[in-house]
Every structure is written in structure tokens, then in C-alpha cells.
Amino acid sequence: MIENRTQEIKETAFHAPENEDGNEITVIFKGDFEYLIRKCERYDKLVQQSLDEAFEEHYNKAVERGKETK
């Protein structure tokens, strides 16, 4: 599951569109802008989910280590 999310994060990350010459396009139409907003929101959600899971995993390990030392 985490590998799938990592791949989706890579695919969802913002990359400015390029023209035929490989130069970034700086003019963005309203429809494209709305699409980019949705894409960024999805990216943010995926990254936050990964951070939450990583925190929980490390927190639980720390709690277990704390119990072992008592």
C-alpha cells in the first residue's frame, strides 16, 4: 500500500507543462488551473497520510521502548 502511495505521490507532484521545445509553459488557462488545484490537493492528502502513518509507527515504537525500560 505504501509503495502504491509513493508512486502516486510521484505521479501527482506538480510539474509545469512543457511545450514542444521542452520549455515550461507559463500561461495557464482556468480549466488547467482548476485541475492543478485538485492535483495539489490530492498530493497534499497523500503526503499528509504518509506523514501520519510514519508518525504513528515511530510513536508506537517509542512507547514500546518506554515500556521495556520500566
C-alpha positions, -999 to +999 in steps of 0.1 A: +000+000+000+028+024+009+046+017-023+015+025-043+010+057-024+047+066-030+042+061-067+010+081-067+028+109-049+055+110-076+028+110-103+007+137-086+036+160-078+033+193-097+053+195-129+048+226-151+035+217-186+061+219-214+057+230-250+072+211-280+106+226-273+107+213-237+102+248-222+078+253-193+045+269-203+038+299-181+003+307-193-023+286-176-059+286-186-087+285-160-096+248-166-059+239-163-056+259-131-086+242-115-071+208-125-038+218-109-055+228-077-072+194-075-039+177-082-022+197-055-050+189-030-046+152-038-008+154-034-012+172-001-036+145+011-013+117+001+017+133+017-002+140+049-014+104+051+022+092+047+034+116+075+006+105+098+014+068+093+051+074+098+045+094+130+022+067+144+047+039+136+076+057+153+054+068+182+042+033+188+078+020+187+089+047+212+060+038+235+071+001+234+107+010+241+095+031+271+075+001+285+106-021+282+128+002+302+104+004+332 
